[in-house]
Amino acid sequence: MPWRTPETNETMHEALHLRGLGGVLAAKPAWAFSDDSKILCEEGRIVAIGDATEARVRSLKEQGVTVRVLNGDGLVALPGLIDGHVHPVAGSTSVVPAGSDWTHCYLNAGVTACVSAGELTVPGFSARSATPDTVTRLATTSAWCFGNIAAPPRVFAGTLLAVPGLEERHIAEVADAGGRCLKYIYYPFGGDGWREEVERYRHWARAHGLVTKLHAGGTSFQGDSVAATGEIVIEVAPDLYAHANGGPIPLSDTETMSVIEETNAFIEVIPGGNLRLLGRIAGALRERGELDRLTVGTDSPGGNGIVPRGPLQAIVAISALGEVDAATALRCGTDNVARSHRIPGGAIRTGEPANILLAGPVRGSSHRTISAAIESGELIGIGAVIYEGEVVALPARFTPPPEALPAWAEATR
């Protein structure tokens, strides 16, 4: 990370060299586990993978740059997990349930980024009296506040809650503030003209780069959300269908399969919903060759509680219940979430943010590989969490430890 030498006041930096890896879940040439044993991180980015790291390390040393070396002791490098469905309020404070430090807990379970699905548990917020101006102020303030927080994990906040009467200027304001999503959860889908209004919202959201999300199925724990039907989901045609297996309860199986078949939406699943249906959704997308549409979230903090392992549990459920190979299931909680929300990260390839996990089967597992553990339905242990090239957890405190743990080697210059 950047720093200044006291002698010259010149900006310098350190690099992180991960060595002794037991493999890498790499994005190129295809999404798969590779035999690469090295990754080099510099200025918060991945700059080289495999043997290509050595030449760059030599060059850095010649420039007098400190290269810190972390020995992975056979652990596998995975992309940092991304929770695609959180409800932040202010920093790491949670209102429902009441608590603090939830983001740091998620980081210690391998989550290096989160995407807001609405800051709707902010004290004083009322869905019944929400207006276009109030939901816009909530989204822009949230985007600005979370955008100023440097501590990991990164929270992409500022979701505009769709209500009747929004104008293009409201959507533009949220986009300009750094917001990412327009979400249907309280929109009534009734009366004259709602279809035309939703079509305008879709056009404006796309023009300003916002992702459209839709809450369907049963009402939320607060009781204020609209229980949209499968027919409405198909008509609205959101970019992402939130917690398709229930938040807290889903559409019928028939309606859910219709949404999969009749839309191109990303399909999000959560660990706190209907796990039987989660397996069926994953299996259906596998059979259609469309697992690139499947994403992971937790719908938390909220009625599901604070669930640091939630993304990892959803990944394991996708694999074990949906008969999905481990590499692809992990993609559902990393690259697919990043692509569906148009955010950086989610993959180990040069140029991407250096958000990396070093992981393996949990100590005492009967399985010898990450793939075997996940496909059997087991959690994995995370020995290190790396965020933008900095080791921020060694090991992660909210997963059981893997058999081996990474260790620092002597830094070189």
Residue, then its C-alpha position, 0 to 999 in steps of 0.5 A: m500500500p502507498w507510503r512515504t519515505p521520511e528521507t525523500n518524501e517519495t511515494m513508495h509501496e509494498a507488494l504482497h507475494l503469495r507463495g506455496l499455494g495449493g492452487v488458484l481458482a482462476a478466471k482465465p483461460a477458463w473458470a477452474f482450479s489451476d495448479d498455479s502456486k503464486i500470486l503477486c499483489e501490488e497497489g491493491r491489484i493482482v499484477a501477476i499469477g503463477d511463474a509470471t510473478e518472479a520477473r515482476v518481483r525481481s523488478l520490484k526489488e531492483q526498485g527498492v520496493t519491499v516485497r512481503v511474502l506469505n507462504g500459503d502452505g498448500l491452501v488454495a487461493l479463492p476470490g473474496l466472497i461478495d454478499g449481494h444482498v445486505h441491509p446496511v444502516a450506518g457503518s458497521t451498526s445493525v438495527v435489526p437485529a441490534g448490534s455492531d461490527w457486523t461488517h468486520c464479522y463478515l470480513n472474517a468469514g471471507v466476505t470482501a464486498c457487500v451490495s446493499a438491497g436497500e437501507l430500509t432498516v434505518p430508524g425512522f424510515s417508513a414505507r407507508s409514507a415514503t415519497p420520491d424525494t425521501v427515498t432519493r435522500l436516503a439512497t444518496t446519503s447512504a451512497w455518500c457515507f459508505g463511499n467514504i469508509a475505507a475499512p473493509p469490506r467494501v459496502f456498495a450502498g445507496t439503493l433507490l427504493a421504487v415508489p410511485g412518482l419517481e422522475e428521471r432526476h431522482i434516478a440520476e441523483v442516486a447514480d451520481a452519488g454512487g448508488r448501484c440499484l433500483k429496487y422494487i419492494y414497496y411499489p404497489f403494482g396496482g392501479d392505472g398506469w403502473r406498467e407504463e411507469v415501471e417501463r419508464y423506470r426500467h429505461w431510466a435505470r439503464a440509462h444511468g447505470l442502475v441495476t433493477k432488483l425485485h422482491a417477490g414471494g411473501t411479504s418481508f418480516q416488517g410486513d410492508s413489502v408487496a407480495a409480487t407474483g410470478e406474473i409481475v416478476i415476468e412483466v417487470a423483467p428486473d435485472l436481478y430477482a432477489h432471494a428467489n428461494g424466499g425472503p422469507i418465503p418464495l413464490s410457488d415452485t411453478e412460478t419460480m421455474s416460469v421466472i427462470e424460463e421466461t426472463n433473463a434475470f440473474i437469480e439470487v438465492i440466500p441461506g435463510g430461505n427455502l433450501r429445498l427450492l434453492g437446490r431445485i433452482a440451482g439444478a434447473l439452471r445447471e440443466r439449462g446451462e445457465l449457472d452464470r445467472l445464479t448469485v448469492g446473498t444473505d438478506s441480512p442484517g435483518g430477520n435472518g440475523i447477522v450471518p457471517r458465514g451466509p455466503l459460504q453456506a449458500i455456496v455449499a448448498i448450491s453445490a451439494l443440493g443442486e449438484v453443482d461442481a465446487a468451482t462453479a458454485l464458488r463463482c455464484g458467490t463471487d464473479n456472478v455477484a460482481r457481474s450482476h451488480r456491475i462492480p469490480g472484483g469477484a475473480i482472480r485475474t490480473g488487474e482485478p482488486a486483490n481480494i483473495l482468500l486462502a482456504g482448505p478443508v476444515r481441520g479434521s475433515s475427511h476430505r482432502t480438497i476444497s472441491a470434495a468438501i464443498e460438493s459433500g456439503e461441508l464448509i471450508g476453512i479460511g486461513a487468510v483474508i486479503y483485501e486490496g493486497e493487505v492481509v486483514a485476517l490471519p486466519a479468518r475468525f468466523t470459519p473453523p481453521p483449515e488443516a494448514l495456516p499461512a505464515w509470513a516469510e521474511a520480507t525482501r527488498 
